[in-house]
Amino acid sequence: MSTGPNSSVHSEKDLDLSNVGRGVWLVKVPKYIANKWEKAPGNIEVGKLKITKVPGEKAEVTLGLSEAVLALKDPGEEDIPKQHKLDVSQVKHQTLGVFSHISPCPNSDAVVPEGDKLCMEGKIVQKLECRPYADNCYMKLKLSSIKKAAVPVRAIQQISKVVQNFKPVSDHKHNIEYAEKKKAEGKKMRDDKDAVLDMLFAAFEKHQYYNIKDLVKITRQPVVYLKEILGEVCSYNIKNPHRNMWELKPEYRHYKTDEKPADGVKEESEDSN
């Protein structure tokens, strides 16, 4: 077995293959039987398996639930069928196995603590489908399940007094303000590329770094069109301290010498906001 990135959780373990030649049956049981078996304590008999072999015919397999399991009922719960037939089919085009995982007991007093054990319990050779006989008990059980499924999740409830609730609104305030702002600004139109470059160079003479939102406000250009132009004359920073900000490429820089460092000015203006 190989280890992945979570090697601390899934470490390599030895696999016990002593039972690799054992044949195992894979049995599918109805949900009502599985629920009963989950409730049953580990020290009681849950059922008996009967195999009837007739020469020249296919073996007949039946399952009879024990009275102790049938007695595990909640108030108002319907009885379940006791006798079931198991339809047997061979596993030919698949290779299926059953594995078990045994964890060491945390309260064990052993001198040498045992590690996790992984065992192969056998190879699945037959699949069995557990089906109940269509008797009166099964029909009542199915009728009860159909009635429960037909009950609507939501129901009308009559109230005797007025309940104070918040009235629903058709639209929220911030959505209305945003729509009005977009309508007032109108659709951004693409200006001539040279005119956009002039606006960008003029802006970068004031500050060295800008984020895309500030450049959109300055140039009033569509974001996609603006990024195309920025990709030609600017570099995009992906590292701190100016992460996600644009600056002119070295060949386009011509900052004034008597001005304070542009990046400090930009950062101070952003902090003030």
Helices and strands as residue ranges (DSSP letters): E 15-16, E 23-28, H 31-39, E 47-52, E 60-65, H 67-70, E 83-90, E 97-102, E 117-132, H 136-150, H 173-185, H 193-206, H 212-219, H 223-233, E 234-236, E 246-248, G 250-252, H 262-272
